[in-house]
Each structure stands twice: as C-alpha cells, then as structure tokens.
C-alpha cells in the first residue's frame, strides 16, 4: 500500500511539472531538430536561438490555444528559393517575443533587383485564425517581402519592429512590410516599418485596421488591388481603415492602385484618417486606376472601381524635389464614386496637384 501511494505521488508530481504537454515532453527547445516534436506535444512552449537549415521553412503549425514564446536570435542558412523562411498557423494562439530578433540576413540575397534578380525567400507568413495575437517581434533584414498575412482571420499583430534600413545602400528591394491577401478581421497596430517598398500593401480581403504605424523609407500606406486575372472576390477589398499613422522619407504617403491587366473586382469603404506625412518624395496621395505590368500606364480602366474612399486629417509636406506632387488622382470613366475628403493639406510640392476626379470636400 505504501509503495502504491508513493507511485501515485510521483505520477502527480510529473503531471504538475508538465502541464502543457504529455509526460517528459520538452517544451523549451533551441535546436531546429526538436521544434516539430515540441510544437506537436506542447501548448505552452518556448523556442530560443534557432538556426534553420537552408531551403527550409520553420513551420509552426500550433495547436489550438497554444502560447508560444520566441527568444533570442533566429537565423536561416542561405539558399536561392521562394520561401517563406517561417510560417505560423493555428487558432486562438498567442505568439510573444521576448527580446527576440528574427534575422533574415537579407544582405546574402540583396542584389537591387527584387523580384527580377536571384530568387529570394519571403520571410514570415502568418495564417492564424480565431482571435490569435502575435506581438513584440523584431524582423531584421528581410531578404524579400517581410510579413505576408495570407488566409488569416481574426488576428491581431501588435508591436512589430521591421528593420531593413541596411538595404538602403546594400540593394534591398521589394521588402514590403505587411502584405495582406485573402484575409479578414486583421488588426496591425503599434508597429514600425523601415524598408524599401510598401509599408503596408493590402491586396485582397476585408475588415482590417492599421493603427499607429510608423513608416519610413518605403512606398507608404498602400492598396494594390487586381493582381489576379480572375473575376470577383480575388480582386475585392472592403472596409479597410488606416488610422493615426506617420509616413516619412517615402516615395508616397498614401497609394491606392488598381491593375488594368486583372479581372474585375472592387475597392470600397476605405478610410485614411489622421495620417501625418513628412519628406515625401513623389506623391503625398496617389490614387491611380492605370497600373499595368508593374508600373503606371497612363490609361486608366474601370475594371476595379473605387467607391467610398474617405480621407480626413491627411497633413504634412513633400521634400520639394522637382517631381513632387501633393495629390494625384487618375480615374477611369465611371471608375471612382462617392469619395469624401476633409482636412487634406500637403505642402511643399513642386508640381501642382493633378486630379481628373475631385472628391467631395476637396478641390484639387
């Protein structure tokens, strides 16, 4: 009887020591080889100082409700491939950085050519759902696009630090901060992006909030809609809000573009409010329905109409460069409707604003 009581006590102590997984499961790992086992065994786990082999995705398919802590420095060995270097998925998960840096070691890939040079991996793909949160994470020197939010829903991203300023002189290109597609119910807030492309680029999806972002060095707060030749939902964006953001030393402050070589779709119910601009090089606000083969064609098309575009409290200044223009609007016939703008004031542009469609409340 005494032996039986002792055995029961030992088992109980073991269970108490490993509340997040089965007995003897290791829930703190620092070797790539141990990651898969920890992710499948534990719902509370820590990954620390992981080095990932070349041409390999650090795949984190988290169990429902998992609490994951990332610590130290994560690195990836070099290979020319598309990536992503890391992917996080799961429902109702919480991923928290604790003095963590995800080091993409971008200089190994940068050649100044972005998509058209050597094959570069996308960095972090997020596919979480169900009220998930990812917070307090630093991404350093993305080889290519930094954070791809794809097929995600009901997810909050808070306090991300995306630092790619080394790419300014070393050939960083197409290092988008946050790219969003096929997603709904997304919040990105309290984050900093220093890069060489869009701070945010929404391609497809609905019900998103981008709040208190600081963007520098890139192409601004963007929508880029119509990258699919399909019709309908593949090219639809709706109910998107950018609020209380700062954009500085960037080509554009705000950029909304639709692609003429795509199928049909729509952009509707998009709001920019309380956006502060400074040292903007090309356009303070640029809305164009003429994007084709990666650049402006000058011939707009109404295949993806833009309706109910609201701007309020958009203020700041251009650099005063010879090509700088505060506002540029190029709409196709019937392509733009029901825009309402107020308190839009962008100074120090050398070129006068150009608009072939004037929003209610704003004179170009």
VOBA-1610 file (N, C-alpha, C; in pm, whole numbers, padded with zeros to 5 digits, always signed):
BEGIN
Unk+00084-00121+00000Unk+00000+00000+00000Unk+00087+00125+00000Unk+00195+00122+00079Unk+00285+00237+00086Unk+00350+00263-00049Unk+00391+00153-00117Unk+00452+00167-00249Unk+00353+00225-00350Unk+00226+00186-00343Unk+00125+00237-00434Unk+00103+00387-00414Unk+00098+00432-00290Unk+00082+00575-00260Unk+00199+00655-00314Unk+00321+00601-00297Unk+00441+00670-00348Unk+00439+00681-00498Unk+00392+00573-00566Unk+00385+00576-00711Unk+00286+00681-00760Unk+00170+00688-00696Unk+00069+00788-00732Unk+00124+00929-00713Unk+00196+00952-00605Unk+00254+01085-00579Unk+00356+01123-00684Unk+00435+01025-00727Unk+00536+01053-00830Unk+00470+01090-00962Unk+00365+01018-01001Unk+00293+01049-01124Unk+00230+01187-01117Unk+00170+01221-01004Unk+00105+01351-00988Unk+00207+01463-01000Unk+00325+01444-00941Unk+00428+01547-00950Unk+00475+01566-01093Unk+00483+01456-01168Unk+00527+01465-01308Unk+00425+01539-01392Unk+00297+01511-01369Unk+00192+01579-01444Unk+00193+01728-01413Unk+00212+01763-01285Unk+00215+01905-01247Unk+00334+01976-01312Unk+00444+01905-01331Unk+00564+01967-01388Unk+00553+01988-01537Unk+00460+01918-01603Unk+00447+01930-01749Unk+00303+01957-01788Unk+00246+02073-01746Unk+00104+02099-01768Unk+00070+02122-01914Unk+00169+02151-01998Unk+00139+02191-02135Unk+00155+02080-02236Unk+00186+01960-02193Unk+00204+01852-02288Unk+00210+01720-02215Unk+00234+01609-02289Unk+00242+01478-02227Unk+00364+01468-02138Unk+00370+01361-02056Unk+00482+01342-01966Unk+00612+01339-02044Unk+00717+01400-01987Unk+00851+01401-02044Unk+00863+01484-02171Unk+00760+01557-02210Unk+00770+01642-02328Unk+00858+01762-02297Unk+00952+01793-02388Unk+01037+01910-02370Unk+00972+02028-02438Unk+00938+02132-02362Unk+00864+02245-02416Unk+00948+02370-02432Unk+01078+02360-02407Unk+01172+02466-02437Unk+01283+02407-02522Unk+01296+02457-02645Unk+01394+02398-02737Unk+01478+02506-02803Unk+01601+02471-02837Unk+01692+02564-02905Unk+01761+02497-03024Unk+01706+02386-03068Unk+01759+02317-03186Unk+01647+02299-03287Unk+01674+02327-03413Unk+01571+02310-03515Unk+01516+02167-03516Unk+01600+02070-03493Unk+01558+01930-03499Unk+01453+01896-03394Unk+01443+01976-03288Unk+01347+01947-03181Unk+01217+02026-03192Unk+01210+02116-03291Unk+01094+02205-03299Unk+00965+02129-03327Unk+00964+02041-03426Unk+00841+01972-03466Unk+00782+01894-03349Unk+00865+01826-03273Unk+00816+01749-03159Unk+00755+01839-03053Unk+00821+01952-03025Unk+00769+02043-02923Unk+00636+02104-02965Unk+00626+02143-03092Unk+00503+02204-03142Unk+00386+02106-03136Unk+00412+01980-03165Unk+00305+01880-03163Unk+00271+01833-03023Unk+00361+01852-02927Unk+00342+01798-02793Unk+00295+01900-02690Unk+00324+02028-02715Unk+00305+02128-02610Unk+00211+02240-02654Unk+00134+02290-02561Unk+00052+02407-02589Unk+00105+02531-02516Unk+00209+02513-02437Unk+00287+02624-02385Unk+00432+02590-02412Unk+00497+02669-02497Unk+00633+02632-02535Unk+00717+02755-02565Unk+00847+02735-02560Unk+00944+02839-02589Unk+01044+02790-02692Unk+01066+02869-02795Unk+01170+02843-02894Unk+01276+02951-02878Unk+01403+02909-02874Unk+01510+03003-02844Unk+01631+02978-02933Unk+01682+03085-02996Unk+01809+03080-03070Unk+01811+02965-03170Unk+01713+02964-03260Unk+01704+02856-03360Unk+01777+02897-03488Unk+01859+02809-03540Unk+01917+02824-03672Unk+01851+02723-03765Unk+01793+02771-03874Unk+01712+02688-03963Unk+01796+02650-04085Unk+01794+02523-04126Unk+01873+02480-04242Unk+01830+02552-04370Unk+01918+02553-04468Unk+01891+02617-04597Unk+01770+02554-04665Unk+01696+02638-04738Unk+01581+02594-04818Unk+01478+02520-04733Unk+01457+02572-04612Unk+01366+02507-04517Unk+01280+02613-04450Unk+01150+02585-04440Unk+01059+02672-04368Unk+01051+02629-04222Unk+01069+02725-04131Unk+01042+02697-03990Unk+00890+02695-03976Unk+00834+02575-03981Unk+00689+02555-03989Unk+00632+02537-03850Unk+00550+02633-03805Unk+00491+02627-03672Unk+00340+02614-03685Unk+00294+02489-03695Unk+00151+02460-03700Unk+00106+02435-03557Unk+00064+02542-03492Unk+00038+02538-03349Unk-00098+02476-03318Unk-00103+02405-03206Unk-00230+02352-03159Unk-00320+02467-03112Unk-00450+02444-03117Unk-00546+02545-03074Unk-00514+02593-02932Unk-00508+02724-02916Unk-00485+02782-02784Unk-00340+02786-02739Unk-00249+02752-02825Unk-00107+02748-02787Unk-00056+02886-02747Unk+00031+02888-02647Unk+00104+03007-02608Unk+00252+02982-02639Unk+00302+03053-02738Unk+00439+03034-02785Unk+00522+03158-02753Unk+00638+03138-02694Unk+00733+03246-02670Unk+00855+03226-02759Unk+00896+03333-02826Unk+01016+03331-02908Unk+01124+03413-02839Unk+01243+03354-02821Unk+01351+03423-02750Unk+01480+03418-02831Unk+01565+03517-02809Unk+01697+03514-02869Unk+01698+03553-03015Unk+01789+03493-03092Unk+01806+03525-03233Unk+01780+03401-03318Unk+01696+03419-03420Unk+01666+03313-03515Unk+01736+03347-03647Unk+01801+03247-03708Unk+01872+03270-03833Unk+01840+03159-03933Unk+01858+03192-04061Unk+01832+03097-04168Unk+01954+03085-04258Unk+01991+02961-04292Unk+02103+02939-04383Unk+02063+02978-04526Unk+02160+03012-04606Unk+02136+03068-04739Unk+02096+02962-04842Unk+01997+02997-04924Unk+01962+02922-05045Unk+01878+03014-05132Unk+01887+02999-05262Unk+01803+03074-05354Unk+01673+02997-05373Unk+01568+03045-05308Unk+01437+02980-05315Unk+01331+03081-05274Unk+01203+03047-05290Unk+01096+03142-05270Unk+01051+03154-05124Unk+01086+03057-05040Unk+01042+03061-04901Unk+00897+03018-04884Unk+00833+03055-04774Unk+00881+03150-04672Unk+00982+03088-04577Unk+01058+03173-04511Unk+01153+03126-04413Unk+01082+03075-04287Unk+00965+03131-04259Unk+00893+03094-04137Unk+00743+03106-04163Unk+00665+03014-04109Unk+00520+03021-04121Unk+00456+02984-03989Unk+00361+03066-03946Unk+00289+03043-03821Unk+00141+03029-03853Unk+00082+02920-03806Unk-00061+02897-03824Unk-00120+02839-03695Unk-00251+02849-03684Unk-00319+02796-03566Unk-00433+02886-03526Unk-00523+02836-03443Unk-00640+02910-03398Unk-00628+02945-03250Unk-00665+03067-03217Unk-00664+03114-03078Unk-00525+03105-03016Unk-00424+03130-03095Unk-00287+03119-03044Unk-00234+03257-03003Unk-00137+03256-02913Unk-00067+03376-02872Unk+00082+03353-02893Unk+00142+03437-02976Unk+00285+03428-03005Unk+00349+03557-02956Unk+00441+03546-02862Unk+00501+03662-02798Unk+00652+03656-02809Unk+00712+03767-02849Unk+00857+03775-02850Unk+00910+03823-02716Unk+01021+03764-02674Unk+01088+03806-02552Unk+01232+03841-02590Unk+01253+03969-02621Unk+01384+04015-02672Unk+01428+03929-02791Unk+01335+03906-02884Unk+01364+03818-02997Unk+01395+03898-03122Unk+01486+03848-03204Unk+01513+03902-03336Unk+01509+03789-03437Unk+01420+03801-03536Unk+01419+03709-03648Unk+01507+03771-03755Unk+01626+03716-03772Unk+01727+03775-03859Unk+01723+03708-03996Unk+01668+03780-04094Unk+01657+03724-04229Unk+01787+03726-04307Unk+01889+03795-04256Unk+02021+03800-04319Unk+02010+03839-04467Unk+01928+03943-04490Unk+01892+03981-04625Unk+02006+04014-04718Unk+02117+04064-04663Unk+02230+04103-04747Unk+02284+03987-04829Unk+02261+03864-04785Unk+02305+03748-04862Unk+02228+03736-04994Unk+02107+03795-05000Unk+02024+03785-05121Unk+02015+03917-05199Unk+02027+04028-05133Unk+02000+04157-05197Unk+02091+04178-05319Unk+02029+04217-05428Unk+02105+04249-05549Unk+02050+04373-05619Unk+01958+04443-05550Unk+01900+04563-05607Unk+01792+04538-05711Unk+01757+04410-05734Unk+01664+04377-05841Unk+01532+04320-05790Unk+01522+04294-05662Unk+01396+04244-05607Unk+01346+04119-05675Unk+01220+04127-05725Unk+01157+04011-05791Unk+01234+03964-05914Unk+01307+04053-05979Unk+01367+04021-06108Unk+01510+03970-06098Unk+01567+03968-05981Unk+01702+03919-05964Unk+01705+03772-05925Unk+01801+03736-05844Unk+01806+03599-05796Unk+01681+03571-05712Unk+01645+03445-05700Unk+01526+03407-05624Unk+01550+03432-05476Unk+01461+03510-05416Unk+01474+03549-05276Unk+01353+03497-05198Unk+01374+03449-05078Unk+01261+03397-05000Unk+01180+03507-04931Unk+01048+03492-04933Unk+00966+03571-04843Unk+01001+03530-04700Unk+00977+03622-04606Unk+01026+03599-04470Unk+00922+03525-04384Unk+00824+03597-04331Unk+00729+03540-04235Unk+00589+03538-04294Unk+00528+03420-04297Unk+00389+03408-04340Unk+00303+03378-04218Unk+00193+03453-04202Unk+00101+03437-04090Unk-00033+03389-04142Unk-00080+03276-04087Unk-00207+03217-04131Unk-00292+03181-04009Unk-00290+03266-03908Unk-00361+03237-03784Unk-00508+03279-03791Unk-00588+03224-03701Unk-00732+03247-03701Unk-00784+03251-03557Unk-00914+03279-03544Unk-00985+03254-03419Unk-00954+03344-03303Unk-00907+03467-03328Unk-00874+03556-03217Unk-00729+03543-03174Unk-00641+03513-03266Unk-00498+03497-03236Unk-00430+03632-03222Unk-00318+03634-03147Unk-00237+03754-03128Unk-00091+03721-03146Unk-00020+03807-03221Unk+00125+03798-03233Unk+00181+03934-03194Unk+00280+03937-03104Unk+00324+04066-03052Unk+00472+04065-03012Unk+00529+04186-03011Unk+00664+04210-02960Unk+00769+04130-03035Unk+00767+04141-03168Unk+00860+04065-03251Unk+00936+04159-03342Unk+01068+04139-03351Unk+01152+04217-03441Unk+01195+04131-03559Unk+01173+04184-03681Unk+01224+04123-03802Unk+01337+04210-03855Unk+01451+04150-03880Unk+01568+04223-03924Unk+01609+04177-04064Unk+01630+04273-04153Unk+01689+04247-04285Unk+01619+04136-04363Unk+01494+04162-04395Unk+01415+04068-04476Unk+01481+04052-04613Unk+01498+03931-04664Unk+01552+03913-04798Unk+01459+03969-04905Unk+01329+03957-04880Unk+01226+03997-04978Unk+01110+04049-04896Unk+00987+04019-04929Unk+00873+04066-04852Unk+00882+04017-04708Unk+00849+04106-04614Unk+00874+04077-04473Unk+00765+03992-04408Unk+00644+04045-04399Unk+00533+03974-04334Unk+00420+03958-04435Unk+00388+03834-04468Unk+00276+03804-04557Unk+00161+03749-04472Unk+00051+03824-04465Unk-00067+03778-04392Unk-00160+03718-04497Unk-00174+03588-04497Unk-00241+03517-04606Unk-00335+03412-04551Unk-00461+03416-04594Unk-00561+03319-04547Unk-00571+03321-04394Unk-00563+03441-04338Unk-00575+03459-04193Unk-00708+03527-04161Unk-00750+03514-04036Unk-00872+03583-03992Unk-00866+03607-03842Unk-00934+03712-03799Unk-00947+03744-03656Unk-00811+03735-03586Unk-00717+03812-03638Unk-00580+03809-03587Unk-00532+03952-03561Unk-00463+03971-03448Unk-00404+04099-03412Unk-00252+04087-03411Unk-00187+04183-03478Unk-00041+04193-03479Unk-00005+04322-03409Unk+00072+04313-03303Unk+00096+04427-03215Unk+00245+04441-03186Unk+00296+04563-03204Unk+00434+04595-03167Unk+00536+04510-03244Unk+00525+04510-03376Unk+00627+04451-03461Unk+00727+04561-03498Unk+00853+04526-03504Unk+00959+04617-03545Unk+01026+04557-03669Unk+00998+04614-03785Unk+01054+04563-03911Unk+01166+04657-03954Unk+01288+04611-03946Unk+01407+04695-03964Unk+01489+04645-04083Unk+01482+04721-04193Unk+01554+04683-04314Unk+01634+04801-04369Unk+01671+04894-04282Unk+01742+05011-04332Unk+01878+04978-04393Unk+01937+04866-04354Unk+02064+04826-04416Unk+02049+04805-04566Unk+01928+04775-04610Unk+01903+04755-04753Unk+01903+04882-04835Unk+01900+04998-04770Unk+01902+05125-04844Unk+02026+05135-04933Unk+02139+05095-04880Unk+02265+05106-04954Unk+02316+04971-05004Unk+02253+04863-04959Unk+02305+04729-04992Unk+02220+04654-05093Unk+02121+04723-05156Unk+02045+04658-05261Unk+01915+04594-05220Unk+01861+04631-05103Unk+01729+04580-05065Unk+01622+04634-05158Unk+01528+04548-05197Unk+01424+04588-05291Unk+01305+04494-05275Unk+01182+04547-05292Unk+01060+04468-05271Unk+01055+04409-05130Unk+01097+04488-05034Unk+01096+04443-04894Unk+00972+04496-04823Unk+00854+04468-04880Unk+00728+04515-04823Unk+00719+04480-04674Unk+00663+04572-04596Unk+00646+04546-04454Unk+00539+04443-04427Unk+00412+04480-04451Unk+00299+04390-04432Unk+00223+04377-04564Unk+00219+04259-04622Unk+00136+04229-04739Unk+00018+04146-04692Unk-00103+04186-04731Unk-00223+04118-04682Unk-00308+04072-04799Unk-00343+03943-04800Unk-00430+03889-04904Unk-00518+03779-04846Unk-00635+03761-04906Unk-00727+03652-04870Unk-00750+03643-04720Unk-00766+03757-04655Unk-00779+03760-04510Unk-00891+03854-04467Unk-00939+03833-04345Unk-01045+03918-04291Unk-01028+03931-04140Unk-01071+04046-04087Unk-01062+04066-03943Unk-00919+04079-03893Unk-00839+04160-03962Unk-00698+04176-03929Unk-00673+04313-03865Unk-00600+04316-03755Unk-00555+04440-03694Unk-00403+04439-03684Unk-00341+04545-03735Unk-00197+04565-03720Unk-00177+04699-03651Unk-00109+04702-03537Unk-00101+04826-03461Unk+00035+04841-03390Unk+00064+04966-03355Unk+00181+04998-03272Unk+00310+04941-03329Unk+00328+04951-03460Unk+00441+04886-03524Unk+00522+04985-03608Unk+00649+04949-03632Unk+00742+05033-03707Unk+00794+04955-03827Unk+00795+05020-03944Unk+00847+04959-04065Unk+00947+05055-04129Unk+01070+05009-04146Unk+01174+05084-04217Unk+01226+04995-04328Unk+01192+05030-04453Unk+01217+04935-04562Unk+01233+05006-04695Unk+01223+04929-04805Unk+01239+04984-04940Unk+01118+04958-05030Unk+01002+04933-04973Unk+00881+04914-05053Unk+00762+04953-04967Unk+00642+04905-05001Unk+00523+04945-04926Unk+00540+04916-04777Unk+00497+05010-04697Unk+00488+04984-04553Unk+00380+04880-04528Unk+00264+04904-04588Unk+00151+04810-04590Unk+00102+04801-04734Unk+00071+04681-04779Unk+00007+04663-04909Unk-00109+04565-04893Unk-00231+04616-04902Unk-00349+04530-04897Unk-00385+04491-05040Unk-00384+04362-05065Unk-00413+04310-05199Unk-00555+04256-05212Unk-00605+04193-05107Unk-00739+04136-05111Unk-00784+04108-04968Unk-00912+04129-04940Unk-00965+04098-04809Unk-01058+04205-04756Unk-01098+04191-04631Unk-01197+04282-04574Unk-01177+04297-04423Unk-01236+04404-04370Unk-01244+04427-04225Unk-01105+04428-04161Unk-01029+04533-04193Unk-00893+04545-04142Unk-00870+04684-04083Unk-00787+04688-03980Unk-00747+04813-03916Unk-00595+04817-03905Unk-00536+04927-03956Unk-00393+04953-03942Unk-00381+05081-03860Unk-00329+05069-03740Unk-00338+05179-03643Unk-00203+05205-03577Unk-00167+05332-03570Unk-00045+05375-03502Unk+00078+05305-03559Unk+00092+05315-03691Unk+00212+05264-03757Unk+00306+05379-03788Unk+00435+05353-03782Unk+00538+05448-03823Unk+00614+05386-03940Unk+00609+05454-04054Unk+00666+05400-04177Unk+00775+05494-04227Unk+00887+05436-04273Unk+00997+05519-04320Unk+01072+05449-04433Unk+01107+05527-04536Unk+01198+05479-04639Unk+01135+05403-04753Unk+01005+05375-04746Unk+00944+05288-04846Unk+00850+05359-04940Unk+00733+05297-04961Unk+00637+05349-05058Unk+00503+05385-04996Unk+00494+05383-04864Unk+00375+05434-04798Unk+00269+05330-04764Unk+00150+05382-04729Unk+00035+05301-04689Unk-00047+05272-04814Unk-00045+05148-04859Unk-00092+05118-04995Unk-00202+05014-05000Unk-00283+05028-05105Unk-00369+04922-05155Unk-00323+04892-05297Unk-00305+04766-05327Unk-00266+04726-05462Unk-00358+04611-05502Unk-00461+04645-05578Unk-00571+04551-05598Unk-00583+04514-05745Unk-00591+04385-05771Unk-00609+04339-05908Unk-00490+04261-05961Unk-00431+04181-05876Unk-00317+04102-05919Unk-00358+03963-05966Unk-00488+03939-05970Unk-00540+03813-06021Unk-00620+03840-06149Unk-00611+03748-06244Unk-00690+03760-06366Unk-00831+03707-06348Unk-00860+03651-06229Unk-00995+03604-06200Unk-01088+03723-06176Unk-01216+03697-06179Unk-01315+03800-06152Unk-01373+03784-06012Unk-01421+03893-05955Unk-01493+03886-05828Unk-01404+03895-05706Unk-01420+03799-05612Unk-01360+03811-05480Unk-01208+03814-05481Unk-01146+03757-05582Unk-00999+03756-05588Unk-00942+03897-05598Unk-01024+03992-05642Unk-00979+04130-05658Unk-01066+04227-05581Unk-01113+04186-05463Unk-01201+04272-05384Unk-01135+04312-05253Unk-01150+04440-05218Unk-01104+04493-05091Unk-01216+04578-05034Unk-01249+04559-04905Unk-01356+04639-04846Unk-01336+04656-04696Unk-01384+04770-04646Unk-01384+04803-04504Unk-01242+04798-04446Unk-01157+04885-04499Unk-01019+04895-04455Unk-00997+05034-04394Unk-00934+05041-04277Unk-00907+05168-04212Unk-00759+05180-04175Unk-00700+05294-04214Unk-00567+05334-04168Unk-00586+05453-04076Unk-00536+05444-03954Unk-00563+05549-03856Unk-00439+05583-03776Unk-00416+05715-03758Unk-00313+05764-03667Unk-00174+05706-03700Unk-00138+05719-03827Unk-00009+05668-03874Unk+00082+05782-03918Unk+00211+05756-03919Unk+00311+05851-03965Unk+00391+05789-04079Unk+00407+05865-04187Unk+00487+05819-04301Unk+00592+05925-04331Unk+00719+05885-04334Unk+00825+05982-04358Unk+00931+05926-04452Unk+00997+06015-04525Unk+01108+05977-04614Unk+01068+05863-04707Unk+00950+05872-04766Unk+00896+05767-04850Unk+00858+05823-04987Unk+00847+05736-05086Unk+00807+05781-05219Unk+00665+05836-05218Unk+00574+05765-05153Unk+00434+05806-05140Unk+00396+05809-04993Unk+00300+05894-04960Unk+00240+05885-04829Unk+00130+05779-04830Unk+00034+05800-04922Unk-00079+05709-04940Unk-00084+05670-05087Unk-00099+05542-05115Unk-00100+05496-05254Unk-00210+05391-05272Unk-00306+05422-05356Unk-00412+05327-05391Unk-00404+05303-05541Unk-00379+05178-05580Unk-00365+05148-05722Unk-00445+05024-05758Unk-00510+05029-05875Unk-00578+04912-05929Unk-00512+04874-06060Unk-00516+04745-06090Unk-00441+04689-06203Unk-00533+04668-06323Unk-00498+04727-06434Unk-00580+04717-06555Unk-00567+04583-06626Unk-00460+04510-06597Unk-00441+04379-06662Unk-00496+04265-06577Unk-00588+04297-06485Unk-00651+04197-06399Unk-00793+04168-06445Unk-00860+04083-06369Unk-01001+04061-06391Unk-01081+04174-06327Unk-01208+04149-06300Unk-01291+04250-06238Unk-01289+04235-06086Unk-01325+04343-06017Unk-01328+04342-05872Unk-01378+04474-05820Unk-01339+04510-05698Unk-01383+04638-05643Unk-01299+04677-05522Unk-01292+04809-05499Unk-01235+04865-05377Unk-01342+04955-05318Unk-01385+04928-05197Unk-01491+05010-05139Unk-01475+05022-04987Unk-01525+05134-04937Unk-01527+05160-04793Unk-01386+05154-04734Unk-01299+05238-04789Unk-01162+05250-04739Unk-01144+05388-04677Unk-01087+05394-04557Unk-01071+05518-04482Unk-00926+05538-04441Unk-00874+05657-04469Unk-00747+05702-04414Unk-00778+05822-04326Unk-00736+05818-04199Unk-00762+05932-04111Unk-00644+05957-04017Unk-00619+06086-03996Unk-00511+06128-03908Unk-00377+06066-03950Unk-00338+06094-04072Unk-00212+06045-04126Unk-00116+06163-04139Unk-00001+06153-04077Unk+00099+06261-04079Unk+00210+06224-04177Unk+00238+06315-04269Unk+00338+06292-04372Unk+00454+06389-04357Unk+00575+06343-04390Unk+00689+06434-04394Unk+00794+06378-04489Unk+00862+06470-04559Unk+00970+06434-04652Unk+00925+06327-04752Unk+00807+06349-04812Unk+00755+06258-04914Unk+00811+06300-05050Unk+00865+06206-05125Unk+00942+06239-05244Unk+00857+06260-05369Unk+00756+06174-05391Unk+00684+06177-05519Unk+00540+06227-05504Unk+00457+06151-05432Unk+00316+06187-05417Unk+00275+06178-05270Unk+00208+06283-05222Unk+00150+06275-05089Unk+00038+06173-05087Unk-00057+06191-05181Unk-00166+06095-05203Unk-00166+06060-05351Unk-00162+05934-05381Unk-00161+05887-05520Unk-00268+05780-05537Unk-00372+05813-05612Unk-00477+05715-05642Unk-00483+05698-05793Unk-00459+05577-05840Unk-00450+05555-05984Unk-00515+05424-06026Unk-00590+05431-06135Unk-00656+05312-06190Unk-00590+05270-06322Unk-00459+05281-06327Unk-00390+05256-06455Unk-00265+05168-06440Unk-00259+05090-06331Unk-00138+05012-06308Unk-00136+04888-06397Unk-00025+04869-06467Unk-00014+04757-06560Unk+00130+04711-06568Unk+00149+04581-06557Unk+00283+04521-06568Unk+00384+04588-06475Unk+00336+04623-06355Unk+00426+04675-06254Unk+00451+04823-06254Unk+00381+04899-06339Unk+00403+05044-06340Unk+00282+05116-06398Unk+00284+05249-06389Unk+00174+05330-06442Unk+00173+05325-06594Unk+00055+05305-06651Unk+00044+05301-06796Unk-00008+05433-06854Unk-00076+05512-06769Unk-00136+05636-06815Unk-00274+05619-06875Unk-00319+05493-06886Unk-00451+05464-06942Unk-00535+05393-06837Unk-00620+05466-06766Unk-00699+05404-06659Unk-00811+05316-06713Unk-00854+05223-06629Unk-00959+05128-06665Unk-01048+05106-06543Unk-01179+05090-06568Unk-01275+05080-06458Unk-01309+04936-06421Unk-01217+04843-06446Unk-01244+04703-06411Unk-01249+04680-06261Unk-01185+04768-06183Unk-01189+04758-06037Unk-01225+04896-05983Unk-01353+04931-05979Unk-01393+05065-05935Unk-01362+05089-05788Unk-01337+05215-05757Unk-01305+05258-05620Unk-01419+05345-05570Unk-01490+05300-05467Unk-01604+05376-05415Unk-01591+05398-05264Unk-01648+05510-05219Unk-01650+05545-05077Unk-01509+05546-05018Unk-01419+05619-05084Unk-01284+05640-05034Unk-01284+05766-04949Unk-01257+05752-04821Unk-01262+05864-04727Unk-01121+05900-04682Unk-01092+06030-04683Unk-00966+06083-04631Unk-00999+06198-04535Unk-00940+06195-04417Unk-00959+06308-04324Unk-00833+06324-04239Unk-00793+06450-04224Unk-00676+06476-04142Unk-00547+06422-04203Unk-00532+06440-04335Unk-00408+06398-04403Unk-00322+06522-04419Unk-00218+06535-04340Unk-00140+06658-04337Unk+00009+06629-04340Unk+00085+06730-04390Unk+00229+06715-04390Unk+00292+06780-04510Unk+00412+06734-04547Unk+00486+06804-04651Unk+00567+06709-04739Unk+00598+06761-04858Unk+00683+06691-04954Unk+00829+06734-04933Unk+00919+06668-05004Unk+01060+06706-04994Unk+01092+06832-05073Unk+01007+06865-05170Unk+01037+06977-05258Unk+01122+06938-05377Unk+01137+06806-05400Unk+01208+06759-05520Unk+01130+06800-05645Unk+01198+06801-05759Unk+01139+06853-05882Unk+01014+06777-05927Unk+01002+06650-05888Unk+00886+06571-05932Unk+00777+06560-05826Unk+00793+06626-05713Unk+00700+06607-05602Unk+00564+06671-05629Unk+00457+06598-05596Unk+00320+06643-05619Unk+00234+06606-05499Unk+00162+06698-05440Unk+00082+06666-05321Unk-00025+06559-05345Unk-00106+06577-05452Unk-00216+06483-05477Unk-00223+06450-05626Unk-00234+06321-05655Unk-00251+06275-05793Unk-00367+06176-05797Unk-00467+06206-05879Unk-00582+06116-05895Unk-00602+06091-06045Unk-00601+05964-06083Unk-00629+05927-06221Unk-00732+05815-06221Unk-00856+05851-06255Unk-00967+05757-06255Unk-01015+05732-06398Unk-01062+05611-06423Unk-01130+05582-06548Unk-01272+05636-06543Unk-01336+05653-06658Unk-01476+05694-06662Unk-01561+05594-06584Unk-01631+05643-06483Unk-01714+05555-06402Unk-01637+05472-06302Unk-01507+05494-06291Unk-01425+05410-06203Unk-01419+05458-06060Unk-01458+05584-06033Unk-01447+05639-05899Unk-01579+05705-05861Unk-01624+05682-05738Unk-01752+05739-05696Unk-01760+05751-05544Unk-01834+05853-05500Unk-01868+05871-05358Unk-01746+05883-05268Unk-01648+05962-05311Unk-01533+05990-05226Unk-01562+06113-05141Unk-01522+06109-05015Unk-01538+06223-04924Unk-01405+06250-04855Unk-01351+06372-04879Unk-01224+06410-04819Unk-01242+06537-04737Unk-01169+06545-04625Unk-01171+06668-04545Unk-01036+06685-04475Unk-00998+06812-04453Unk-00874+06844-04385Unk-00756+06772-04449Unk-00745+06786-04579Unk-00630+06734-04653Unk-00541+06851-04690Unk-00421+06854-04634Unk-00331+06968-04657Unk-00187+06916-04663Unk-00132+06915-04785Unk+00004+06865-04807Unk+00082+06975-04878Unk+00189+07020-04818Unk+00262+07137-04868Unk+00396+07098-04930Unk+00459+07198-04993Unk+00597+07189-05043Unk+00612+07100-05165Unk+00504+07076-05238Unk+00517+07007-05365Unk+00558+07104-05474Unk+00648+07061-05561Unk+00691+07149-05671Unk+00587+07150-05782Unk+00531+07034-05813Unk+00427+07026-05914Unk+00290+07045-05850Unk+00200+07109-05923Unk+00063+07124-05874Unk-00008+06989-05876Unk-00104+06974-05785Unk-00182+06850-05781Unk-00256+06830-05913Unk-00278+06705-05949Unk-00345+06670-06074Unk-00456+06570-06044Unk-00580+06606-06077Unk-00694+06520-06046Unk-00793+06522-06162Unk-00825+06407-06217Unk-00933+06405-06316Unk-01065+06363-06251Unk-01064+06346-06119Unk-01185+06323-06041Unk-01163+06396-05909Unk-01260+06479-05870Unk-01245+06554-05744Unk-01340+06499-05636Unk-01285+06460-05525Unk-01369+06411-05414Unk-01455+06522-05357Unk-01565+06486-05295Unk-01646+06582-05223Unk-01565+06638-05108Unk-01561+06771-05096Unk-01489+06834-04986Unk-01345+06866-05015Unk-01298+06839-05136Unk-01159+06867-05169Unk-01151+06926-05310Unk-01077+07035-05323Unk-01051+07094-05454Unk-00907+07074-05491Unk-00886+07014-05603Unk-00751+06980-05645Unk-00678+07105-05697
//
